Amino acid sequence: MLPAIYNLPTGYRGDSYGPLTFYFWDTGNQPIQVGGVNAYLKVKNPLNGCLSLLWSTENNSITTSGNRLVASAVLADHTRHLTEGNYEYDLELNSGDATVTYLKGILPILDDV
């Protein structure tokens, strides 16, 4: 299965960002249960490929329930180091049996004045 492409809302360098809420549905419009899975939303720098932001169930910055996943707000201190550009991200879910990348796309960041 290839991930769906979804570009995240634009962020502003040095500002808080989020929270982000995602709902998962299959092709038959039935909810995909994500409660209890491990989830990782990784954002990489477009210039060097280094990890710039990370949300995960392991560090409690992602919560899941039913078919809903919420990535908590990122504080301004964590976006100050981001430079203007289109950062790449993906969202992986791991049930223990399999890891599936459900979403990928860009997180646009605008520079502050």
N, C-alpha and C positions, 0 to 999 in steps of 0.2 A: 504494500500500500504506500503510495506516495503522499507526502504531507500536503494539506491544503495551504494555499498561499493567502496570508492575511497580514497586511501591514498595520502595525500598531499605531495608536495616536501619537502625534508629534510631541516630543518633550522639549523642555527649555533648560539649557545648561544652568545648573545652580538652583533649580527649583525642585520641589517635591514632584513625584511622578506616580500616578496610579491612585487608587488600586485598579487592577484589571480583572474583569470577570469574564469567564468563558463558559459556554454551555455546549455539551457534546451530544450530537444526534447522529444516528446511522442513516443510510440512504432510504430506509423505510420510515423515516421520521420517528423512530423509537429512541428513547434516551439511552445513551451509553453511560453505564455506571462507572464513575471514576473515584468514588469514595473509597478510601483505603489504599489507593495506589500511590507509588512514589512518583513525584512529578518534578521536572526540572525545566525552567525557562532560562536559557543561556543567551546572553547578548555579547557579541564579539565586535571588537574594533575593526572598522573596514580597512584601516591602513596596515595593521600588523597582525590581525587575526587573534589577538589576545583577548581573554575573557574580561569584559568591562562591567557587567552586571550579572548577578545570579539570584534567581528565586528558586526555592526548592522546599519540598515537604520536610526534608532533613533539617533545614535550619528554621523551620516554622514560618517561612515567608510565603508559603503556599498552603492553602487549606482546600480540602475537597469534601464534597458531600453530594450524594446522588449523582447527577450528571453535571454538577457545577464545580468549577475550579476558580479560586480567587487568589491572585497574586497581590500581596499587600503593597501599600504605598511605599515608595522609596523616598527616604529623606533627602533633603537638598544637599547634605554633606556627601552623599554617594553619587550625585550627578555633577558635582563641581569639576571633577577630573575629565569629564567627557568633552571632546571637542566637537565642533559642528560637523555633521555628516550623517550618512545613512548607515546605521549599525545593523548587522545581520543578527537574526535571532532564530531559535527554534524551541519548540515546546515538546518535550518527551514525557511519555508516561510509561512506567515500569510496574507491571503487576507481579513480578517475581518470576513468571514464566516467559515473558516477552517484553521487549522494549519497543515502543512504537512512537515515531515522531509524527504527531498529529498536525502541527502547524509550523510554518516557517514564513519568513518575510523580513521586512525592515522595520527598524525603530528610528525614525528621523529625529535628529537632535538639532535644535537651533541654538546658536551662540547668544550669550547675553551681551548687553551693550557695554 
